[in-house]
Structure formats: C-alpha cells, structure tokens
Amino acid sequence: MEARVGMSAHGGVVDGGTSTRKLIHHQHSRPKRQQQPVTQIGTVPQLLAGGIAGAFTTFPLDLVRRRMQLEGAAGRARVYNTGLFGTFRHIIRAEGLHGLYRGIMPEYYKVVPSVGIAFMTYETLKTLLSQGPFSS
C-alpha cells in the first residue's frame, strides 16, 4: 500500500507540475500573432530542476512509508499506530518539520539523477513529438 502511495505521489508531481506550467502559460500567453518563441532551458538545468523538485516534494511521504515499514522490526518498539497522517503528526511533533527531511542528502544522490532523467526525457520527447510528424 505504502509503495503505491509513494508512486502515485511521484506521478502526481510529474503530472501536476506539467499541468500547472501549462495552465500558467495559457493564462499569461499573448494572442497568437504577438506570441514570441519560447526559450528552452538546457538539458543539465532541466535535469537538475526536475530531480531536485521531485525529490524534495516526495521525500516526506517516502520517509513516512519507510518508518512505518520498519517499525517493530528487529525488536524496535511500535511507535506509529495511527496510520499515515498520524505518523506525519508524530514526526512533526517529535522532530519538528525538519524531521520530515532527515536523511534527504543521501536520497538526493540516488533520486535526483533518476527523477531528473524522467522529467528531462518527458519534456524532450514532448517537444520533439510536438514538432515532428505526430503533431496536430
């Protein structure tokens, strides 16, 4: 269950970020005759921005999932008895808000490249396919 929640959170970040960007672009875009070409950011900034944003937004949920999975293992006391939201509350009360991001630096070394590649691939393919023979 927790793995599905984590994956749907990551998918929501990818889809939500793209949808939000589209909405903002459409709300602030000029009429077609006055529209200027959009400047594309480079591959490396796109990779870093996507990776950092994805890891930063999904890490707290992943941390809660991991803690709930490991409680009671190897003789540890059961602490998180109140489900997902109760675990969030417990961590924030016991460790403060920064407790949700404890251990994020090692996670960045693992997640930033993979999430960044996913964001970059999505944006690159979207651009290529919108200009290619498949565009409408």
C-alpha positions, 0 to 999 in steps of 0.5 A, a space after each residue: 500500500 505504502 509503495 503505491 502511495 509513494 508512486 502515485 505521489 511521484 506521478 502526481 508531481 510529474 503530472 501536476 507540475 506539467 499541468 500547472 506550467 501549462 495552465 500558467 502559460 495559457 493564462 499569461 500567453 499573448 494572442 497568437 500573432 504577438 506570441 514570441 518563441 519560447 526559450 528552452 532551458 538546457 538539458 543539465 538545468 532541466 535535469 537538475 530542476 526536475 530531480 531536485 523538485 521531485 525529490 524534495 516534494 516526495 521525500 516526506 511521504 517516502 520517509 513516512 512509508 519507510 518508518 512505518 515499514 520498519 517499525 517493530 522490526 528487529 525488536 524496535 518498539 511500535 511507535 506509529 499506530 495511527 496510520 499515515 497522517 498520524 505518523 506525519 503528526 508524530 514526526 512533526 511533533 517529535 522532530 519538528 518539520 525538519 524531521 520530515 527531511 532527515 536523511 534527504 542528502 543521501 536520497 538526493 544522490 540516488 533520486 535526483 539523477 533518476 527523477 531528473 532523467 524522467 522529467 528531462 526525457 518527458 519534456 524532450 520527447 514532448 517537444 520533439 513529438 510536438 514538432 515532428 510528424 505526430 503533431 496536430 
